[in-house]
Amino acid sequence: MTADDLSTLLPRYRERLVGLDGELGPLGDEQRPLAVTVLVESWLSADGVAAGPPRDRLLRLMVDELTGYGPLQEVLTDASITEVMVNGPDAVFVEIDGRLQRTGVRFQDSAQVRAVIERLLLASGRRLDDGAPMVDARLPDGSRLNAVLPPIAVDGPVLTIRRPACRRLDLGSLVESQALSAEMAAFLHAAVLGRCNLLISGGAGTGKTTLLAALCALVPGGERIIVLEDVAELAIDHAHLVRQECRPPRPGGTAEVTLRHLVRNSLRMRPDRLVIGEVRGPEAADMVTAMNTGHAGSMTTLHANGPADALARLDDLLLQAWPAQPAHALRTPVLSALDLLVHCERSSAGDRAVAVVAALDTTADHQPIITPLFRRTVEDGGACFRPCGDVPRRVLERMAGRGVYFPPGLFATAEESR
């Protein structure tokens, strides 16, 4: 089997399949590959391709290309792979156990990369073309796809696929994987029950979404959660859950539905709590307003380098919505709305963990007081979690007002506990 065999025969076979679309179209996902396999085998025989391992490999590559996702078919069915990155036809990387590694996967050329991207997008309803060269989409299995076309992507089409975990991780599973300590988990559980407002920060791939989903699963089943996302990604196990995602503008004049539209509309849907997958624009103002007007226990995530940076970024986002407001007027509703800041990080070894849990309070002149309660440290070559010794009075009072009590002694350092 040679590359010439594939490049010569594939276009002809693709045209034949298009002509048979009326017969193949009604077939299901399992039947269609089998039918195409029978057809391609007969065509290979008619074209004089000799039987043997090279022909078998050619057959598999063609069926993957014609009915599946071409060179990516194998990596997309590997449960150990959590992220797939195509930087170019001969530069395909995957993430396994938090570590990036280059694969032997190769595309014929940039045109094949684009063809696979377009096939992946078929079921999403999202548009990708020269007029809209960037796209975010959700795949049927829950994976999140991002693709960029030239000339925005200078060296050819670029594809990134973030795959969902094989199983939903609850807070107990995160403790077992050493993403946080049992004491931190107990406090966050109490904070959710006590309807504290949480902001989870961190960089890309640090576990923010996983932690958010685990915390949402702790919300009592009698409460209504409305989850709003740019592209639906959160996998939440809850009895009373409503999920919504944004819609980009489409050809023909279909209106765009932004995250800000969703937040504003959700307030008419009788939510007990709002969960926003990630704030990155003026919708932050509507979220803060909701937190301050009867939707306690709401949660969101934000890209930031730490708790203080998260607050500064939130200020910037509010400024997009309220550009005429002075800085102190922006900070006041934020300090009133948020109770806890949880920051996630990923180590050089690829481990994702909660780095800091901090309480938010304010001075008399509306300056923020960020009080670390628990912190992840590295000691003697190993990571551990330590309480910082400070008691979050305001947070505990708010929790107590909801009938939830957390023992202050669990915030004590080892020296204070002696």
Backbone torsions as a table, in degrees:
resi	resn	phi	psi	omega
1	MET	NA	132.4	178.4
2	THR	-123.2	164.5	176.7
3	ALA	-61.9	-31.3	178.8
4	ASP	-64.4	-38.7	177.6
5	ASP	-56.7	-46.5	-177.5
6	LEU	-67.2	-45.7	-176.2
7	SER	-70.2	-26.5	-180.0
8	THR	-83.0	-44.8	-174.5
9	LEU	-81.8	-34.3	-173.0
10	LEU	-58.5	-47.1	179.8
11	PRO	-60.2	-39.3	179.6
12	ARG	-64.5	-43.2	-178.0
13	TYR	-68.9	-33.3	178.6
14	ARG	-65.7	-41.6	178.3
15	GLU	-62.5	-39.0	178.9
16	ARG	-64.3	-40.0	179.8
17	LEU	-66.0	-36.4	177.3
18	VAL	-60.4	-39.2	178.4
19	GLY	-67.5	-22.2	-180.0
20	LEU	-100.3	13.0	-174.1
21	ASP	-59.6	-33.3	179.6
22	GLY	-62.4	-32.6	-180.0
23	GLU	-86.1	-36.8	-176.0
24	LEU	-85.0	-26.2	-175.1
25	GLY	-55.2	-45.1	-177.6
26	PRO	-69.8	-12.2	-177.0
27	LEU	-71.0	148.7	179.5
28	GLY	-78.4	178.1	-177.4
29	ASP	-62.5	-28.5	179.8
30	GLU	-85.3	-36.9	-176.0
31	GLN	-76.8	-36.3	-175.3
32	ARG	-59.8	-49.4	178.5
33	PRO	-58.6	-36.4	179.6
34	LEU	-65.7	-43.5	179.9
35	ALA	-64.8	-41.9	-180.0
36	VAL	-66.5	-36.1	178.2
37	THR	-60.4	-45.6	178.9
38	VAL	-61.3	-44.1	-179.4
39	LEU	-63.6	-48.0	-177.1
40	VAL	-64.6	-37.6	177.3
41	GLU	-59.9	-43.4	179.9
42	SER	-66.9	-37.1	179.2
43	TRP	-68.8	-39.4	177.4
44	LEU	-62.1	-41.3	178.5
45	SER	-63.4	-43.7	-179.7
46	ALA	-64.6	-29.7	179.8
47	ASP	-88.1	5.1	173.8
48	GLY	78.4	20.9	177.1
49	VAL	-79.2	117.6	-173.1
50	ALA	-65.8	145.9	176.8
51	ALA	-67.1	152.6	179.1
52	GLY	140.9	177.6	-178.3
53	PRO	-54.6	-42.3	179.1
54	PRO	-59.8	-40.7	179.4
55	ARG	-67.9	-38.9	178.9
56	ASP	-60.5	-40.7	179.4
57	ARG	-68.6	-40.4	177.4
58	LEU	-60.7	-42.5	179.2
59	LEU	-60.2	-47.1	-178.1
60	ARG	-63.2	-43.4	-179.6
61	LEU	-63.0	-38.9	-179.1
62	MET	-69.0	-42.9	179.3
63	VAL	-64.2	-41.2	176.8
64	ASP	-60.4	-40.9	-178.0
65	GLU	-70.8	-39.1	-174.0
66	LEU	-83.0	-26.4	-176.3
67	THR	-123.4	-17.0	-176.3
68	GLY	-121.2	-134.9	-173.9
69	TYR	-119.0	33.0	172.8
70	GLY	56.4	-134.1	-177.7
71	PRO	-60.1	-20.5	-178.4
72	LEU	-86.3	-4.6	-174.9
73	GLN	-55.0	-43.7	-175.9
74	GLU	-69.2	-44.0	-177.2
75	VAL	-70.8	-29.1	-179.0
76	LEU	-77.1	-9.7	175.7
77	THR	-107.3	5.8	178.2
78	ASP	-90.8	111.6	-174.8
79	ALA	-66.7	-19.5	-178.2
80	SER	-79.0	-13.2	-176.7
81	ILE	-90.9	124.4	-177.8
82	THR	-102.7	-16.6	178.8
83	GLU	-151.2	141.7	178.2
84	VAL	-123.8	130.4	-178.8
85	MET	-129.2	117.9	177.4
86	VAL	-106.6	106.6	179.4
87	ASN	-89.5	-17.1	-178.8
88	GLY	179.0	176.2	-177.2
89	PRO	-56.5	-33.1	-178.4
90	ASP	-117.7	24.8	179.7
91	ALA	-137.2	84.2	-179.3
92	VAL	-115.9	123.4	-178.6
93	PHE	-117.9	154.3	175.0
94	VAL	-134.1	158.6	173.6
95	GLU	-110.8	127.0	176.6
96	ILE	-131.7	124.8	-178.7
97	ASP	54.4	38.8	175.9
98	GLY	80.6	0.5	-178.0
99	ARG	-115.2	138.7	177.8
100	LEU	-86.6	140.0	175.9
101	GLN	-146.7	145.5	179.2
102	ARG	-80.1	142.5	-179.5
103	THR	-106.5	173.0	174.7
104	GLY	-91.3	8.4	-179.0
105	VAL	-68.1	133.5	179.8
106	ARG	-133.6	138.4	170.2
107	PHE	-97.9	157.4	176.7
108	GLN	-64.8	-44.9	-176.7
109	ASP	-165.9	-178.4	-179.0
110	SER	-64.8	-29.6	179.1
111	ALA	-64.2	-36.3	178.5
112	GLN	-70.7	-36.7	176.0
113	VAL	-59.2	-46.1	-179.0
114	ARG	-65.3	-38.0	179.5
115	ALA	-62.8	-40.2	178.8
116	VAL	-66.8	-41.6	177.5
117	ILE	-58.8	-46.1	-178.8
118	GLU	-63.9	-36.4	178.5
119	ARG	-68.5	-39.2	177.7
120	LEU	-61.8	-33.3	-175.4
121	LEU	-81.8	-10.1	-172.7
122	LEU	-53.8	-44.5	-175.3
123	ALA	-83.4	-6.2	-174.0
124	SER	-88.4	-23.0	-175.5
125	GLY	76.3	6.1	-179.9
126	ARG	-91.2	152.0	-174.5
127	ARG	-102.4	137.4	172.9
128	LEU	-142.7	114.7	176.8
129	ASP	-159.5	-173.7	-177.0
130	ASP	-62.6	-27.3	178.1
131	GLY	-79.9	-25.0	177.7
132	ALA	-133.9	80.3	-169.4
133	PRO	-82.1	4.3	176.9
134	MET	-130.9	142.4	-177.8
135	VAL	-149.9	144.3	167.5
136	ASP	-115.6	135.2	-178.1
137	ALA	-150.7	157.3	175.1
138	ARG	-106.2	128.4	178.8
139	LEU	-87.0	162.0	-177.2
140	PRO	-56.0	-29.6	-179.4
141	ASP	-85.9	4.6	179.7
142	GLY	95.0	-5.7	177.9
143	SER	-65.5	152.0	177.5
144	ARG	-107.7	126.4	-176.7
145	LEU	-110.6	138.1	170.4
146	ASN	-130.1	132.3	179.8
147	ALA	-138.1	146.9	179.2
148	VAL	-135.4	133.1	-179.8
149	LEU	-104.4	159.5	170.7
150	PRO	-64.1	154.8	2.4
151	PRO	-83.6	-0.7	178.1
152	ILE	-62.6	-47.0	172.9
153	ALA	-86.2	107.0	-167.7
154	VAL	-62.0	-39.8	-172.8
155	ASP	-99.3	13.6	-179.6
156	GLY	121.3	173.4	-177.5
157	PRO	-56.5	140.7	179.3
158	VAL	-123.0	136.0	-177.1
159	LEU	-131.3	135.1	174.4
160	THR	-131.9	129.5	179.1
161	ILE	-126.0	119.2	174.1
162	ARG	-100.7	119.8	-174.0
163	ARG	-95.9	145.7	179.0
164	PRO	-71.7	155.9	177.1
165	ALA	-63.0	148.5	-179.6
166	CYS	-62.4	-29.6	177.0
167	ARG	-137.0	151.9	179.1
168	ARG	-73.5	129.8	-179.2
169	LEU	-93.2	120.1	174.4
170	ASP	-89.6	179.2	-175.6
171	LEU	-63.8	-36.3	177.5
172	GLY	-62.4	-40.0	178.4
173	SER	-65.6	-36.3	178.0
174	LEU	-67.0	-34.6	175.2
175	VAL	-66.0	-43.8	179.5
176	GLU	-61.4	-35.1	179.5
177	SER	-85.8	6.9	177.8
178	GLN	62.8	33.2	172.7
179	ALA	-79.6	-21.0	174.5
180	LEU	-163.3	166.7	-178.7
181	SER	-87.5	165.3	178.4
182	ALA	-62.3	-36.5	179.0
183	GLU	-66.9	-41.1	177.7
184	MET	-63.7	-42.3	179.3
185	ALA	-63.0	-42.1	179.7
186	ALA	-62.8	-41.1	-179.9
187	PHE	-67.6	-44.0	179.5
188	LEU	-64.7	-36.3	176.0
189	HIS	-61.5	-46.3	178.8
190	ALA	-63.6	-37.7	-180.0
191	ALA	-64.8	-38.2	177.6
192	VAL	-66.3	-46.0	179.0
193	LEU	-64.0	-34.9	178.7
194	GLY	-82.3	6.9	175.1
195	ARG	57.9	44.9	171.2
196	CYS	-79.1	147.3	175.3
197	ASN	-87.5	129.1	-173.5
198	LEU	-119.0	141.5	170.7
199	LEU	-121.0	120.3	179.1
200	ILE	-103.5	124.0	-177.8
201	SER	-117.6	167.9	178.8
202	GLY	153.9	172.0	177.1
203	GLY	-82.9	-176.7	179.0
204	ALA	-67.0	136.3	175.7
205	GLY	71.3	26.2	-179.2
206	THR	-98.4	-1.4	177.9
207	GLY	99.7	14.8	-179.2
208	LYS	-60.9	-48.3	-176.9
209	THR	-65.7	-40.0	179.3
210	THR	-62.0	-44.9	179.7
211	LEU	-66.2	-41.4	179.7
212	LEU	-60.1	-44.2	179.4
213	ALA	-63.5	-40.0	179.7
214	ALA	-64.9	-38.8	179.4
215	LEU	-70.8	-37.4	178.9
216	CYS	-63.2	-32.8	-179.9
217	ALA	-66.6	-15.2	-179.6
218	LEU	-87.6	-9.7	179.7
219	VAL	-65.7	131.9	179.4
220	PRO	-53.2	141.4	-174.8
221	GLY	-62.4	-20.0	179.7
222	GLY	-80.1	-1.5	-179.6
223	GLU	-103.4	144.1	-177.6
224	ARG	-94.3	121.7	179.0
225	ILE	-107.8	131.3	172.2
226	ILE	-113.3	119.9	-176.2
227	VAL	-104.6	126.3	-176.6
228	LEU	-122.5	129.4	-177.7
229	GLU	-142.6	153.4	172.7
230	ASP	-63.2	-51.6	170.8
231	VAL	-130.5	124.2	-175.2
232	ALA	-57.0	124.3	-176.4
233	GLU	-139.5	-29.9	-175.9
234	LEU	-68.4	127.8	175.3
235	ALA	-106.8	101.2	-172.3
236	ILE	-116.1	131.8	177.2
237	ASP	-97.3	99.0	-178.4
238	HIS	-152.7	144.8	-173.7
239	ALA	-71.8	-32.5	-173.4
240	HIS	-124.1	80.4	-171.1
241	LEU	-126.7	134.1	174.2
242	VAL	-123.3	124.6	-177.8
243	ARG	-112.3	136.7	176.9
244	GLN	-139.0	149.4	177.0
245	GLU	-135.2	160.0	-177.6
246	CYS	-70.7	163.8	175.4
247	ARG	-130.6	125.0	177.7
248	PRO	-74.9	162.4	176.6
249	PRO	-65.3	147.0	-178.6
250	ARG	-124.0	157.3	176.5
251	PRO	-58.0	143.1	-180.0
252	GLY	99.2	-0.5	173.9
253	GLY	94.8	6.9	176.7
254	THR	-61.4	127.0	-172.3
255	ALA	-72.0	146.1	174.2
256	GLU	-72.9	141.7	172.9
257	VAL	-116.1	110.1	-176.2
258	THR	-90.8	170.3	177.2
259	LEU	-63.8	-32.7	178.0
260	ARG	-66.3	-38.9	174.6
261	HIS	-58.8	-44.7	-177.7
262	LEU	-64.4	-43.0	-179.3
263	VAL	-61.8	-46.8	-178.3
264	ARG	-64.1	-41.4	-179.6
265	ASN	-69.5	-34.0	-177.1
266	SER	-62.6	-26.8	-179.9
267	LEU	-67.2	-14.7	176.5
268	ARG	-95.0	5.1	-175.3
269	MET	-106.1	16.1	177.4
270	ARG	56.4	53.8	177.2
271	PRO	-79.0	143.3	165.9
272	ASP	-83.1	-38.9	179.1
273	ARG	-139.2	144.5	171.9
274	LEU	-105.2	136.8	174.2
275	VAL	-125.6	117.4	178.9
276	ILE	-108.1	121.6	-174.8
277	GLY	-52.7	-44.1	177.3
278	GLU	-161.8	131.3	173.9
279	VAL	-95.0	134.1	-179.8
280	ARG	-146.2	8.7	-177.5
281	GLY	-154.4	-157.6	-175.0
282	PRO	-65.5	-12.5	176.0
283	GLU	-61.8	-18.0	177.4
284	ALA	-58.3	-35.2	-179.9
285	ALA	-65.3	-41.7	179.3
286	ASP	-69.0	-34.1	177.0
287	MET	-64.9	-46.9	179.4
288	VAL	-61.8	-41.0	177.7
289	THR	-61.0	-43.2	179.9
290	ALA	-63.0	-41.3	178.6
291	MET	-61.3	-30.9	-178.0
292	ASN	-89.9	-2.2	-174.4
293	THR	-129.8	49.9	169.7
294	GLY	96.7	9.6	179.3
295	HIS	-118.0	51.3	-180.0
296	ALA	-63.2	148.6	-178.5
297	GLY	91.0	12.7	179.0
298	SER	-81.0	158.6	-174.3
299	MET	-144.8	153.8	175.8
300	THR	-159.4	175.0	175.3
301	THR	-126.1	163.5	-176.2
302	LEU	-154.8	138.1	174.8
303	HIS	-76.7	121.5	179.7
304	ALA	-163.2	165.4	-176.9
305	ASN	-94.7	-2.4	-179.3
306	GLY	172.7	173.1	-178.6
307	PRO	-57.6	-45.1	-179.6
308	ALA	-65.7	-40.1	178.6
309	ASP	-66.4	-34.5	178.0
310	ALA	-62.2	-41.9	177.6
311	LEU	-63.7	-42.3	179.5
312	ALA	-63.7	-41.0	178.9
313	ARG	-65.6	-38.5	178.9
314	LEU	-63.8	-39.0	175.3
315	ASP	-58.5	-44.1	-179.7
316	ASP	-62.5	-39.2	-179.8
317	LEU	-68.3	-38.9	177.4
318	LEU	-64.6	-33.4	179.0
319	LEU	-63.8	-30.9	176.7
320	GLN	-63.8	-35.2	-178.8
321	ALA	-85.2	-33.9	-176.4
322	TRP	-125.5	66.5	-173.6
323	PRO	-64.5	-21.4	-177.0
324	ALA	-86.5	-8.0	-175.7
325	GLN	-82.0	140.9	174.4
326	PRO	-69.7	162.0	-173.5
327	ALA	-58.7	-42.3	-177.2
328	HIS	-67.0	-29.1	179.2
329	ALA	-72.0	-27.7	176.8
330	LEU	-75.5	-39.2	-174.9
331	ARG	-70.3	-34.0	-175.8
332	THR	-57.6	-51.0	179.3
333	PRO	-65.5	-30.1	178.0
334	VAL	-65.8	-46.4	-178.5
335	LEU	-67.3	-30.2	177.6
336	SER	-75.3	-32.0	-173.3
337	ALA	-82.1	-46.7	-170.9
338	LEU	-86.6	142.0	176.6
339	ASP	-110.2	-42.0	-173.8
340	LEU	-133.3	142.8	174.1
341	LEU	-116.1	125.3	-179.6
342	VAL	-120.5	120.0	-176.6
343	HIS	-110.7	131.5	-179.1
344	CYS	-111.0	147.4	178.0
345	GLU	-139.7	160.9	174.1
346	ARG	-119.6	128.8	-177.0
347	SER	-77.8	170.5	178.3
348	SER	-63.1	-22.9	177.8
349	ALA	-83.4	-2.8	178.6
350	GLY	93.9	0.4	-179.6
351	ASP	-75.6	134.0	176.2
352	ARG	-101.0	134.1	-176.7
353	ALA	-156.1	160.0	172.6
354	VAL	-77.4	120.9	-178.0
355	ALA	-88.0	-37.8	-177.4
356	VAL	-147.9	138.3	164.8
357	VAL	-116.0	121.7	-175.3
358	ALA	-130.2	147.5	174.9
359	ALA	-95.7	148.8	-179.9
360	LEU	-113.4	129.9	176.6
361	ASP	-138.6	-177.4	-176.2
362	THR	-141.8	150.1	175.2
363	THR	-83.6	175.6	-179.8
364	ALA	-62.7	-28.9	179.9
365	ASP	-99.6	25.9	172.0
366	HIS	65.5	35.7	172.2
367	GLN	-97.7	142.8	-176.4
368	PRO	-73.4	142.9	170.7
369	ILE	-118.8	110.4	178.6
370	ILE	-100.7	114.5	-175.6
371	THR	-112.0	106.0	176.8
372	PRO	-63.2	132.5	179.8
373	LEU	-105.4	-39.8	177.0
374	PHE	-137.7	146.8	-178.7
375	ARG	-143.7	142.3	174.7
376	ARG	-90.4	128.2	179.6
377	THR	-129.0	160.2	176.6
378	VAL	-110.4	119.9	-178.1
379	GLU	-132.4	130.2	178.8
380	ASP	53.4	40.9	176.5
381	GLY	80.6	-1.7	179.9
382	GLY	-126.7	154.4	-180.0
383	ALA	-91.9	143.6	175.2
384	CYS	-147.3	164.5	-178.8
385	PHE	-113.5	133.7	-177.2
386	ARG	-128.3	138.8	168.0
387	PRO	-70.3	149.8	-174.4
388	CYS	-96.2	-10.0	174.4
389	GLY	99.4	-13.4	-179.7
390	ASP	-92.9	143.6	179.5
391	VAL	-102.6	124.6	-178.8
392	PRO	-81.4	84.5	-172.7
393	ARG	-56.7	-48.5	-175.9
394	ARG	-63.0	-42.5	-179.7
395	VAL	-63.6	-44.5	-179.7
396	LEU	-64.3	-35.8	177.9
397	GLU	-66.7	-40.9	178.6
398	ARG	-64.7	-40.6	178.2
399	MET	-64.8	-42.6	-179.9
400	ALA	-63.0	-33.3	177.3
401	GLY	-63.9	-19.4	176.5
402	ARG	-100.9	8.6	178.4
403	GLY	80.8	20.2	179.9
404	VAL	-114.5	125.9	-177.3
405	TYR	-120.0	135.0	179.3
406	PHE	-125.2	129.8	-175.9
407	PRO	-65.0	119.3	-179.2
408	PRO	-59.9	-24.2	-178.3
409	GLY	-62.2	-20.6	-179.3
410	LEU	-74.5	-9.6	175.6
411	PHE	-89.2	-7.1	-175.3
412	ALA	-71.6	144.2	175.0
413	THR	-73.0	169.6	-179.7
414	ALA	-60.7	-37.3	-179.4
415	GLU	-68.0	-38.9	-179.2
416	GLU	-70.9	-25.5	-176.7
417	SER	-79.6	-15.7	-177.8
418	ARG	-73.2	NA	NA
